[in-house]
Amino acid sequence: MIIKKFTAKNENEAFALAVKELGDDVTIIHSKNVKPKGLFSFLRRMQVEITVAKEEEMDRPEALAKETIHKVNAAWARGENAARRDMDAELKTRPAEQKAEAEEKEEQPEKESEEAAVRRSAVLSAEAAVEEKLDNIQNLLEQKLKSRADEEKEKKEAAEEEKKEEDAGKKELTEFCRLLYHTLVENEVSERNANELVDDIEQNYSGGVQLEHVLSHIYQKIILKFGKPSRISPAEKGAKVVFFVGPTGVGKTTTLAKIASKFRLTENKRVVLFTTDTYRISATDQLKTYAGILGAPFQVIYSAEELVEQYTQYKDVDYILIDTAGHSHKNEEQKKEMADFLDALKDKAECENYLVLSATTKYKDLMAIAEAYRELCEYRLIFTKLDETKECGNLLNLRLHTGAAMSYVTNGQNVPDDIEVFNPQTMAKNLLTDQS
């Protein structure tokens, strides 16, 4: 009998290895879970080790019985042939007159000769041996059947236990996904976006997974959805023209001043400030004050034609930052005026547009504003007033809705300190944190 062990990810794969090496007629006599060994073994799942047995040809009950029966038949044949040979020899040596008497005696039962008795004893012994071997075979079969029944019982119990653990793991994962969903929604991520993130987890993981891995997965997923932030960079040639657009009251002027201060004081760039907002004198005076502090030229622009003239005068500086008038996304006249300014330098300068929005604005209003400005230009996103809210899910909502790149965020009124390039890692942690 051949006995050997095989190890694989599960019992079916281990049994397949045994069949491949030993053939189909193998029997599993033991199965157990084993821990993987080696470097990074803690990252690999449990494996299954099975012990199998294969009966060699001469070990099989059928072969033993066949061999024994063959020996018995041979013994009987030898006995009959020997008796017949002895009788023929005796008849040949007797006188002719005694032949008839011998033949008559042959027809009557004779007492067995000593040799015949020995032969018959041998046959009886062979029969007894056959019976003993048959009894042994029966016992062996009974033991194997009992062993197989015990193995099946153990397998069934192990499968039931594994199913219980799997069901418990699925329940734990479901509860964890529900908690993540509620956390995202509480942080004002839209239900649609929250469902998409959680559904992605349920499609990629099953019960029994470490919850830390699940949390890491959704964290990385949110980072990927935010994408790499885009900051203002110099033009390849001439001045980079940057328009700051958006509704009234979101902090466009202050944001422009913070970025101008970074360029002027930190990077020592040549900066010019324009404003097309002729509706609010206070905004004009505020930007003029900032320009004076920075030592940067400042101009109020009244028309698209004047914008072209002023650009020609300052086209050799590093940056021209342009503040625009805030207006209702429903006011068609103001939208047309804004479009004229945005289109004036398209063919003359390298231009970028930044839509400035407040993180405190309601989700539906943000969607409406984003759609209104999308009709005017392509833009990148700047969010202000992060210090005035704990729930920042709208940043993810608008990023996914518009596909526009994230750029800067501000978290206070101090110039130039309270502004930074958008950090997707920080925002992902914020969205996965219970703010209550």
Stockholm file with secondary structure:
# STOCKHOLM 1.0

chainA/1-436         MIIKKFTAKNENEAFALAVKELGDDVTIIHSKNVKPKGLFSFLRRMQVEITVAKEEEMDRPEALAKETIHKVNAAWARGENAARRDMDAELKTRPAEQKAEAEEKEEQPEKESEEAAVRRSAVLSAEAAVEEKLDNIQNLLEQKLKSRADEEKEKKEAAEEEKKEEDAGKKELTEFCRLLYHTLVENEVSERNANELVDDIEQNYSGGVQLEHVLSHIYQKIILKFGKPSRISPAEKGAKVVFFVGPTGVGKTTTLAKIASKFRLTENKRVVLFTTDTYRISATDQLKTYAGILGAPFQVIYSAEELVEQYTQYKDVDYILIDTAGHSHKNEEQKKEMADFLDALKDKAECENYLVLSATTKYKDLMAIAEAYRELCEYRLIFTKLDETKECGNLLNLRLHTGAAMSYVTNGQNVPDDIEVFNPQTMAKNLLTDQS
#=GR chainA/1-436 SS CEEEEEEESSHHHHHHHHHHHHCSCCEEEEEEEECCCSTTGGGSCCEEEEEEEECCGGGSHHHHHHHHHHHHHHHHHHHHHHHHHHHHHHHHHSCHHHHHHHHHHHHSCCCCCHHHHHHHHHHHHHHHHHHHHHHHHHHHHHHHHHHHHHHHHHHHHHHHHHHHHHHHHHHHHHHHHHHHHHHHHHTTCCHHHHHHHHHHHHHHCCTTCCHHHHHHHHHHHHHHHHCCCCCCCCCSSSCEEEEEECCTTSCHHHHHHHHHHIIIIISCCCEEEEECCCSCHHHHHHHHHHHHHHTCCEEECCSHHHHHHHHHHHTTSSEEEEECCCCCTTCHHHHHHHHHHHHHTTTTSEEEEEEEEETTSCHHHHHHHHHHHHTTCCCEEEEECGGGCSCCHHHHHHHHHHCCCEEEEECSSCTTTSEEECCHHHHHHHHTSCCC
#=GC SS_cons         CEEEEEEESSHHHHHHHHHHHHCSCCEEEEEEEECCCSTTGGGSCCEEEEEEEECCGGGSHHHHHHHHHHHHHHHHHHHHHHHHHHHHHHHHHSCHHHHHHHHHHHHSCCCCCHHHHHHHHHHHHHHHHHHHHHHHHHHHHHHHHHHHHHHHHHHHHHHHHHHHHHHHHHHHHHHHHHHHHHHHHHTTCCHHHHHHHHHHHHHHCCTTCCHHHHHHHHHHHHHHHHCCCCCCCCCSSSCEEEEEECCTTSCHHHHHHHHHHIIIIISCCCEEEEECCCSCHHHHHHHHHHHHHHTCCEEECCSHHHHHHHHHHHTTSSEEEEECCCCCTTCHHHHHHHHHHHHHTTTTSEEEEEEEEETTSCHHHHHHHHHHHHTTCCCEEEEECGGGCSCCHHHHHHHHHHCCCEEEEECSSCTTTSEEECCHHHHHHHHTSCCC
//
